Amino acid sequence: MKFNKLVLILLFCTFFFTLMACENRPNFAELCEQNTKICQEFQEDTWCKRERVEVGFANLADKNDANDSNKYQQLIAYEGYEKCMLHASKIEHIKLKVKKTIRIDNVVKARVKIKALALATQNSEHPDLLFFHWSRYLNEHSLNKFIALEGSELLEKPNRQINLASYYAKHDITKTLNLLYHALELYPSDAAIDTEIFQSLASIFSHKKEHKQAYIWLKILYLYSPKDSNISHETFVSYFKGNNLNTEFLDRVAKKTLNNIIEGEFKAPRT
């Protein structure tokens, strides 16, 4: 699967998995009809609809099967909603002052729910929850348990390798690179890639003044996620001019590397 087919594949996958989702779970209107309590949690607002839907389905999943994995998804969904609604609450409405009050109330409700879920999961052994409690609350006990899982099958998932990398980033760059590379190795073909990996690799190599590698990963980020607000054509022009790079060759390397990642065939280079 080459990169020039990526857009077509993503469109197909979006359509396909949307159909699958529609077959396997109710739409949001049906969810609300069947689970009124879930949908009445927050007051209606024109903002943050997508985030509210995510909260609704996360709550439905936990209602149907209460487990630590679903609790983690609830936490992430509520965090996303709280962040979005907090931004919305700062927008002043000249005619509808009540909007601000409603949004602030929704923010408070989301924070209360996050606090309750965090309390309920503080002793969980689930890898994602262990890292959650370290990254949000600096829970050293959770961190130690998470680090103890390093090398085990439980952490053989891209997001967990990324979490490990974020822990080691401040004191072991070589290990951080290896973890980020391994995260890329773990993605199956045509999976959605967390662009934080590309950003982190570009940043690390830039800091190390390994400008060719920094350019390659910056280019991969641009190719994979052209709408990324931090990347522009001017960024590349400035970077290659400032470091006298052979961009034609490096662009080919970047494209081939991205093709391998998309195909699920990426192999980590030696560090």
RATA-V56830 format. One record per residue. RES is the residue in one letter. OMEGA is omega in degrees with one decimal (999 if undefined). Layout:
RES&OMEGA  RES&OMEGA
This chain:
M&-176.9  K&-174.5  F&-177.3  N&174.3  K&-172.3  L&-177.1  V&179.2  L&-179.9  I&-179.0  L&178.3  L&179.0  F&-178.1  C&178.6  T&179.3  F&-177.4  F&-175.9  F&173.3  T&176.8  L&179.1  M&-179.7  A&-179.4  C&-179.7  E&-171.7  N&179.0  R&-179.5  P&171.2  N&-172.5  F&178.4  A&178.2  E&177.1  L&-178.0  C&179.4  E&-176.5  Q&-176.9  N&-172.9  T&-178.0  K&179.7  I&-174.8  C&179.4  Q&-177.3  E&-179.7  F&175.2  Q&-177.0  E&177.6  D&179.1  T&178.1  W&170.1  C&179.7  K&-179.2  R&-179.8  E&178.4  R&176.9  V&178.5  E&177.2  V&-178.9  G&-178.9  F&175.7  A&178.5  N&178.0  L&179.4  A&180.0  D&177.2  K&-178.8  N&-178.5  D&-177.2  A&176.7  N&-174.8  D&178.7  S&178.3  N&175.6  K&178.3  Y&178.7  Q&174.8  Q&179.9  L&-179.3  I&179.5  A&178.6  Y&177.1  E&178.6  G&178.8  Y&-179.0  E&-179.9  K&179.6  C&-177.3  M&176.4  L&176.6  H&-179.2  A&-177.5  S&-179.4  K&179.1  I&-177.2  E&174.7  H&-178.0  I&-175.9  K&-174.7  L&179.2  K&-178.3  V&178.9  K&-178.6  K&179.6  T&179.4  I&-177.5  R&177.2  I&178.0  D&178.2  N&176.8  V&-179.4  V&179.7  K&179.5  A&-179.8  R&177.5  V&-179.9  K&178.3  I&-179.8  K&-179.5  A&179.1  L&178.3  A&178.8  L&-177.7  A&-175.6  T&-173.3  Q&179.2  N&-178.5  S&176.4  E&-178.7  H&-175.6  P&-178.9  D&178.1  L&175.8  L&-179.7  F&177.3  F&-177.0  H&173.8  W&-173.8  S&-179.3  R&-171.9  Y&179.5  L&178.9  N&-176.2  E&179.1  H&177.9  S&178.9  L&-178.5  N&178.3  K&179.4  F&-179.9  I&179.6  A&179.7  L&-178.5  E&-178.7  G&179.8  S&179.5  E&-178.7  L&-178.3  L&-179.7  E&174.2  K&-176.3  P&-176.0  N&-179.1  R&172.9  Q&176.5  I&178.3  N&175.9  L&-179.5  A&-179.6  S&177.3  Y&-176.1  Y&-171.4  A&-174.8  K&-174.1  H&177.1  D&-175.2  I&180.0  T&178.7  K&178.0  T&177.9  L&-179.0  N&179.1  L&178.3  L&176.2  Y&-179.0  H&175.8  A&178.3  L&177.9  E&-174.4  L&-179.5  Y&173.0  P&-178.7  S&175.5  D&176.5  A&174.5  A&-175.7  I&175.0  D&-175.8  T&175.2  E&178.8  I&-179.4  F&179.5  Q&-178.1  S&179.4  L&178.4  A&-179.4  S&-179.5  I&-178.1  F&175.8  S&178.8  H&178.8  K&-177.4  K&171.5  E&-166.0  H&178.9  K&178.7  Q&178.9  A&179.7  Y&-178.7  I&-177.0  W&173.6  L&178.6  K&177.3  I&177.5  L&-179.0  Y&179.8  L&-176.3  Y&-176.8  S&-175.3  P&-179.7  K&178.7  D&-173.6  S&-177.1  N&-175.0  I&175.8  S&177.5  H&-180.0  E&178.2  T&-179.8  F&179.7  V&-179.5  S&-175.6  Y&-176.0  F&176.7  K&-178.2  G&-175.8  N&174.0  N&-175.2  L&173.4  N&-171.3  T&179.7  E&178.2  F&-177.7  L&176.9  D&177.8  R&178.1  V&-179.1  A&-178.4  K&179.3  K&179.3  T&179.4  L&176.1  N&179.6  N&178.8  I&-178.9  I&179.9  E&-175.5  G&-176.2  E&-178.7  F&175.4  K&-176.8  A&174.9  P&176.8  R&179.0  T&999
